[in-house]
Structures are given as C-alpha cells and as structure tokens.
C-alpha cells in the first residue's frame, strides 16, 4: 500500500510540475511536438514511397523538419521574445 501511495504521489507531483511550465516553455514544447508529428507523417509517406529515391528524399525532409523544430524550440527557450525577432514571435 505504501508503494502505491508513493507512486501516486510521484505521478501527481510530475503532473503538477508539467502544469507550471512557463508560456514560453509550453510554446517550445508545442513547436517540438508539431515538428515531430510532421516528421512522422513524412516518414510514413517514405515507407509507402514507390522508389528508393523518393523514400530517401522524404526521410531527409523528415530529418530537416525535426532539426528545424528543435532549433526553433531552443530559440524560444533561450531568447527573449520581446528583443529577438529571429524566433518568429
């Protein structure tokens, strides 16, 4: 019973800590999630591609989308939105 309570307390504290993210951190997380979803769609299309050239191209696009999302999210986390227009805000 003590183990169940300890696990429940840990899960609850993790959930609360996730809710206390700053708006900037939440926006960065959303950027990463959207980029990952787009990359997964490209990889799914690559799996269904007719030729190896098309498959390779789609896989490369997926990698580029992930990298762009990571870069934008990092920029969101580390730069002040009011003074740095490079982060797209």
NUROTI-798033 format. One line per field, with one value per residue: x, y negated, z of N, C-alpha, C, O in turn; residue number from 1; residue in one letter. Coordinates in nm, 4 decimals, always signed. Example, Ala and Ser with C-alpha at 12.3 -4.5 7.8 and 13.67 -1.06 7.14 Angstrom:
% residues 2
n.x: (+1.3190,+1.2850)
n.y: (+0.5690,+0.2250)
n.z: (+0.7800,+0.7080)
ca.x: (+1.2300,+1.3670)
ca.y: (+0.4500,+0.1060)
ca.z: (+0.7800,+0.7140)
c.x: (+1.3200,+1.2900)
c.y: (+0.3300,-0.0030)
c.z: (+0.7800,+0.7870)
o.x: (+1.4236,+1.3409)
o.y: (+0.3319,-0.1138)
o.z: (+0.8465,+0.8039)
n: (1,2)
res: (A,S)
This chain:
% residues 89
n.x: (+0.0819,+0.1978,+0.3786,+0.2122,+0.0943,+0.3233,+0.3989,+0.1718,+0.1892,+0.4266,+0.3578,+0.1544,+0.2975,+0.4672,+0.2796,+0.1801,+0.4101,+0.4424,+0.2291,+0.3076,+0.4735,+0.6298,+0.4718,+0.6390,+0.7963,+0.5961,+0.5156,+0.7505,+0.7583,+0.5297,+0.6087,+0.8116,+0.6582,+0.4813,+0.6612,+0.7686,+0.5417,+0.4920,+0.7275,+0.7009,+0.4819,+0.5977,+0.7857,+0.6161,+0.5040,+0.7334,+0.7759,+0.5775,+0.6525,+0.7230,+0.9750,+1.3290,+1.4611,+1.2637,+1.1853,+1.4192,+1.4421,+1.2121,+1.2689,+1.4938,+1.3722,+1.2107,+1.4049,+1.5090,+1.2871,+1.2553,+1.4996,+1.4706,+1.2470,+1.3558,+1.5561,+1.4019,+1.2495,+1.4500,+1.5462,+1.3210,+1.3190,+1.5552,+1.5841,+1.4789,+1.1579,+1.0678,+1.2831,+1.4177,+1.3698,+1.4163,+1.3040,+1.0523,+0.8325)
n.y: (+0.1187,-0.1206,-0.1547,-0.1981,-0.4400,-0.6005,-0.5924,-0.7084,-0.9631,-1.0513,-1.0530,-1.2434,-1.4718,-1.5048,-1.5619,-1.8056,-1.9618,-1.9730,-2.1308,-2.3755,-2.4918,-2.7582,-2.9968,-3.0321,-2.7987,-2.6095,-2.6830,-2.6231,-2.3469,-2.2792,-2.3508,-2.1628,-1.9262,-1.9565,-1.9617,-1.7067,-1.5495,-1.6207,-1.5259,-1.2524,-1.1980,-1.2438,-1.0376,-0.8182,-0.8481,-0.8042,-0.5357,-0.4317,-0.5005,-0.4706,-0.4359,-0.4057,-0.6470,-0.8415,-0.7643,-0.8101,-1.0865,-1.1773,-1.0857,-1.2437,-1.4946,-1.4654,-1.4504,-1.7088,-1.8639,-1.7892,-1.8860,-2.1611,-2.2155,-2.1539,-2.3510,-2.5883,-2.5580,-2.5588,-2.8172,-2.9563,-2.8927,-3.0094,-3.2777,-3.6151,-3.6994,-3.9563,-4.1024,-3.9664,-3.9017,-3.6828,-3.4475,-3.4273,-3.5455)
n.z: (+0.0000,+0.0731,-0.1318,-0.3511,-0.2767,-0.2758,-0.5471,-0.6597,-0.5467,-0.6628,-0.9370,-0.9290,-0.8462,-1.0642,-1.2625,-1.1698,-1.1866,-1.4599,-1.5302,-1.4402,-1.6227,-1.7967,-2.0180,-2.2376,-2.2347,-2.2756,-2.5314,-2.6717,-2.6313,-2.7760,-3.0348,-3.0786,-3.0623,-3.2780,-3.4922,-3.4693,-3.5214,-3.7877,-3.9037,-3.8552,-4.0184,-4.2684,-4.2668,-4.2656,-4.5162,-4.6612,-4.6129,-4.7700,-5.0206,-5.3717,-5.4938,-5.4151,-5.4243,-5.3823,-5.1290,-4.9819,-5.0129,-4.8780,-4.6200,-4.5663,-4.5678,-4.3435,-4.1421,-4.1667,-4.0935,-3.8258,-3.7199,-3.7694,-3.6073,-3.3542,-3.3412,-3.3522,-3.1196,-2.9243,-2.9634,-2.8823,-2.6125,-2.5169,-2.5911,-2.5554,-2.6306,-2.6764,-2.7634,-2.9604,-3.2771,-3.4336,-3.3482,-3.4392,-3.3174)
ca.x: (+0.0000,+0.2871,+0.4362,+0.1094,+0.0844,+0.4449,+0.3902,+0.0666,+0.2422,+0.5249,+0.2849,+0.0859,+0.3930,+0.5111,+0.1707,+0.1768,+0.5262,+0.4171,+0.1329,+0.3710,+0.5648,+0.6048,+0.4146,+0.7471,+0.8311,+0.4841,+0.5233,+0.8634,+0.7145,+0.4355,+0.6873,+0.8749,+0.5559,+0.4322,+0.7675,+0.7778,+0.4259,+0.5140,+0.8352,+0.6455,+0.3998,+0.6900,+0.8434,+0.5115,+0.4966,+0.8542,+0.7539,+0.4855,+0.7053,+0.7430,+1.1174,+1.4231,+1.4934,+1.1558,+1.1918,+1.5336,+1.4097,+1.1162,+1.3409,+1.5757,+1.2817,+1.1707,+1.5183,+1.5183,+1.1752,+1.2898,+1.6073,+1.4144,+1.1650,+1.4458,+1.6209,+1.3036,+1.2144,+1.5638,+1.5449,+1.2094,+1.3553,+1.6740,+1.5863,+1.3677,+1.0697,+1.0486,+1.4004,+1.4797,+1.2680,+1.4503,+1.2283,+0.9224,+0.7216)
ca.y: (+0.0000,-0.2362,-0.1715,-0.2578,-0.5804,-0.6690,-0.6067,-0.8069,-1.0945,-1.0880,-1.0874,-1.3703,-1.5825,-1.5257,-1.6284,-1.9454,-2.0327,-1.9968,-2.2406,-2.5003,-2.5401,-2.8947,-3.0003,-3.0154,-2.6564,-2.5397,-2.7106,-2.5461,-2.2075,-2.2662,-2.3545,-2.0313,-1.8246,-1.9745,-1.9196,-1.5607,-1.4941,-1.6396,-1.4348,-1.1169,-1.1877,-1.2288,-0.9033,-0.7246,-0.8600,-0.7404,-0.3911,-0.3961,-0.5538,-0.3686,-0.4131,-0.4376,-0.7898,-0.9147,-0.7295,-0.8811,-1.2285,-1.2008,-1.0682,-1.3635,-1.6028,-1.4414,-1.4908,-1.8551,-1.9179,-1.7692,-1.9785,-2.2955,-2.2241,-2.1604,-2.4829,-2.6904,-2.5403,-2.6060,-2.9625,-3.0022,-2.8778,-3.0834,-3.4174,-3.6989,-3.7221,-4.0991,-4.1657,-3.8847,-3.8695,-3.5626,-3.3322,-3.4263,-3.5995)
ca.z: (+0.0000,+0.0778,-0.2649,-0.4377,-0.2388,-0.3205,-0.6925,-0.6867,-0.5111,-0.7644,-1.0590,-0.9040,-0.8456,-1.2026,-1.3343,-1.1277,-1.2399,-1.6022,-1.5401,-1.4013,-1.7260,-1.8415,-2.1529,-2.3350,-2.2366,-2.3382,-2.6751,-2.7237,-2.6354,-2.8886,-3.1583,-3.0930,-3.0882,-3.4151,-3.5839,-3.4616,-3.5916,-3.9317,-3.9434,-3.8573,-4.1399,-4.3814,-4.2618,-4.3074,-4.6618,-4.7145,-4.6079,-4.8783,-5.1468,-5.4754,-5.5238,-5.3074,-5.4311,-5.3158,-4.9869,-4.9259,-5.0110,-4.7702,-4.4940,-4.5478,-4.5307,-4.2045,-4.0588,-4.1712,-4.0156,-3.6840,-3.6855,-3.7668,-3.4867,-3.2391,-3.3411,-3.3164,-2.9789,-2.8450,-2.9744,-2.7993,-2.4722,-2.4750,-2.6326,-2.5127,-2.7449,-2.6993,-2.8213,-3.0650,-3.3774,-3.5080,-3.3033,-3.5073,-3.2389)
c.x: (+0.0870,+0.3492,+0.3371,+0.0949,+0.2048,+0.4423,+0.2857,+0.1154,+0.3428,+0.4564,+0.2139,+0.1802,+0.4471,+0.4045,+0.1634,+0.2957,+0.5093,+0.3219,+0.1973,+0.4737,+0.5289,+0.5396,+0.5199,+0.7860,+0.7199,+0.4861,+0.6365,+0.8272,+0.6185,+0.5078,+0.7505,+0.7732,+0.5030,+0.5356,+0.7796,+0.6618,+0.4425,+0.6217,+0.7845,+0.5567,+0.4873,+0.7521,+0.7415,+0.4956,+0.6179,+0.8394,+0.6648,+0.5343,+0.7379,+0.8899,+1.2061,+1.4628,+1.3892,+1.1581,+1.3048,+1.5053,+1.3141,+1.1809,+1.4285,+1.4906,+1.2370,+1.2816,+1.5300,+1.4073,+1.2038,+1.3969,+1.5554,+1.3294,+1.2498,+1.5121,+1.5239,+1.2645,+1.3272,+1.5721,+1.4355,+1.2482,+1.4657,+1.6750,+1.4611,+1.2838,+1.0522,+1.1664,+1.4625,+1.3722,+1.2989,+1.3698,+1.0845,+0.8057,+0.7045)
c.y: (-0.1261,-0.2624,-0.2377,-0.4057,-0.6597,-0.6921,-0.7113,-0.9481,-1.1425,-1.1308,-1.2205,-1.4885,-1.6101,-1.5975,-1.7757,-2.0235,-2.0607,-2.1137,-2.3753,-2.5482,-2.6824,-2.8906,-2.9809,-2.8685,-2.5742,-2.5608,-2.6316,-2.3983,-2.1833,-2.2670,-2.2191,-1.9232,-1.8347,-1.9298,-1.7677,-1.4953,-1.5062,-1.5443,-1.2906,-1.0955,-1.1698,-1.0893,-0.7968,-0.7285,-0.7940,-0.5890,-0.3430,-0.4413,-0.4397,-0.3371,-0.4524,-0.5846,-0.8731,-0.8885,-0.8058,-1.0301,-1.2612,-1.1835,-1.1894,-1.4832,-1.5892,-1.4842,-1.6430,-1.9200,-1.9049,-1.8693,-2.1213,-2.3148,-2.2343,-2.2970,-2.5921,-2.6806,-2.5896,-2.7582,-3.0213,-2.9977,-2.9737,-3.2308,-3.4897,-3.7356,-3.8698,-4.1641,-4.0899,-3.8412,-3.7423,-3.4420,-3.3324,-3.4797,-3.7468)
c.z: (+0.0000,-0.0589,-0.3593,-0.4062,-0.2880,-0.4714,-0.7281,-0.6555,-0.6147,-0.8934,-1.0433,-0.9062,-0.9853,-1.2833,-1.2972,-1.1823,-1.3884,-1.6211,-1.5104,-1.5019,-1.7633,-1.9794,-2.2615,-2.3477,-2.3032,-2.4890,-2.7392,-2.7334,-2.7521,-3.0227,-3.1830,-3.1273,-3.2309,-3.5172,-3.5852,-3.5361,-3.7429,-3.9826,-3.9498,-3.9797,-4.2630,-4.3837,-4.3020,-4.4591,-4.7264,-4.7159,-4.7216,-5.0151,-5.2431,-5.4985,-5.4085,-5.3076,-5.3592,-5.1658,-4.9173,-4.9130,-4.8963,-4.6327,-4.4640,-4.5074,-4.3855,-4.1087,-4.0524,-4.0886,-3.8659,-3.6398,-3.6758,-3.6407,-3.3612,-3.2282,-3.2995,-3.1691,-2.8888,-2.8473,-2.8861,-2.6511,-2.4278,-2.5096,-2.5864,-2.6346,-2.7764,-2.7709,-2.9367,-3.1635,-3.4539,-3.4639,-3.3552,-3.4277,-3.2689)
o.x: (+0.0540,+0.3701,+0.3747,+0.0845,+0.1906,+0.4796,+0.3080,+0.0862,+0.3445,+0.4923,+0.2137,+0.1476,+0.4705,+0.4361,+0.1429,+0.2814,+0.5575,+0.3336,+0.1455,+0.5538,+0.4122,+0.5513,+0.4927,+0.8065,+0.7476,+0.4612,+0.6205,+0.8609,+0.6252,+0.4719,+0.7444,+0.7993,+0.4823,+0.5014,+0.7988,+0.6815,+0.4110,+0.6092,+0.8215,+0.5564,+0.4555,+0.7689,+0.7767,+0.4760,+0.6070,+0.8848,+0.6746,+0.4649,+0.7748,+0.9249,+1.1646,+1.4946,+1.4228,+1.1358,+1.2871,+1.5409,+1.3324,+1.1507,+1.4369,+1.5310,+1.2264,+1.2549,+1.5574,+1.4309,+1.1797,+1.3850,+1.5922,+1.3386,+1.2199,+1.5231,+1.5592,+1.2482,+1.3018,+1.6015,+1.4556,+1.2143,+1.4684,+1.7613,+1.3524,+1.3336,+1.0246,+1.1510,+1.5507,+1.2925,+1.2156,+1.3668,+1.0047,+0.6906,+0.6160)
o.y: (-0.2255,-0.3774,-0.3239,-0.4881,-0.7722,-0.7996,-0.7939,-1.0419,-1.2603,-1.2327,-1.3020,-1.5936,-1.7255,-1.6849,-1.8609,-2.1398,-2.1628,-2.1879,-2.4789,-2.6364,-2.7214,-2.7905,-2.9201,-2.8189,-2.4805,-2.4677,-2.5787,-2.3319,-2.0799,-2.1922,-2.1661,-1.8380,-1.7330,-1.8670,-1.7075,-1.3961,-1.4132,-1.4884,-1.2156,-0.9871,-1.0905,-1.0301,-0.6972,-0.6250,-0.7346,-0.5222,-0.2282,-0.4224,-0.3294,-0.2212,-0.5229,-0.6406,-0.9647,-0.9792,-0.8589,-1.0921,-1.3606,-1.2584,-1.2331,-1.5635,-1.6884,-1.5469,-1.6995,-2.0203,-1.9980,-1.9302,-2.1947,-2.4184,-2.3135,-2.3525,-2.6794,-2.7824,-2.6551,-2.8209,-3.1247,-3.0878,-3.0146,-3.3035,-3.4323,-3.7957,-3.9055,-4.2696,-4.1423,-3.7522,-3.6970,-3.3419,-3.2463,-3.4609,-3.8114)
o.z: (-0.0648,-0.0976,-0.4386,-0.4971,-0.3360,-0.5183,-0.8167,-0.7296,-0.6505,-0.9524,-1.1356,-0.9614,-1.0212,-1.3641,-1.3837,-1.2201,-1.4376,-1.7186,-1.5520,-1.4706,-1.7614,-2.0502,-2.3650,-2.4585,-2.3780,-2.5656,-2.8492,-2.8315,-2.8186,-3.1136,-3.2939,-3.2122,-3.2970,-3.6174,-3.6909,-3.6063,-3.8172,-4.0916,-4.0401,-4.0381,-4.3516,-4.4903,-4.3651,-4.5228,-4.8337,-4.8088,-4.7648,-5.1150,-5.2027,-5.5208,-5.3165,-5.2026,-5.2841,-5.0855,-4.8077,-4.8128,-4.8259,-4.5398,-4.3492,-4.4234,-4.3133,-4.0061,-3.9465,-4.0212,-3.7890,-3.5335,-3.5841,-3.5748,-3.2718,-3.1189,-3.2201,-3.1018,-2.7877,-2.7455,-2.8223,-2.5743,-2.3117,-2.4604,-2.5796,-2.7298,-2.8909,-2.8324,-3.0047,-3.1336,-3.5324,-3.5355,-3.3181,-3.4669,-3.2129)
n: (1,2,3,4,5,6,7,8,9,10,11,12,13,14,15,16,17,18,19,20,21,22,23,24,25,26,27,28,29,30,31,32,33,34,35,36,37,38,39,40,41,42,43,44,45,46,47,48,49,50,51,52,53,54,55,56,57,58,59,60,61,62,63,64,65,66,67,68,69,70,71,72,73,74,75,76,77,78,79,80,81,82,83,84,85,86,87,88,89)
res: (X,X,X,X,X,X,X,X,X,X,X,X,X,X,X,X,X,X,X,X,X,X,X,X,X,X,X,X,X,X,X,X,X,X,X,X,X,X,X,X,X,X,X,X,X,X,X,X,X,X,X,X,X,X,X,X,X,X,X,X,X,X,X,X,X,X,X,X,X,X,X,X,X,X,X,X,X,X,X,X,X,X,X,X,X,X,X,X,X)
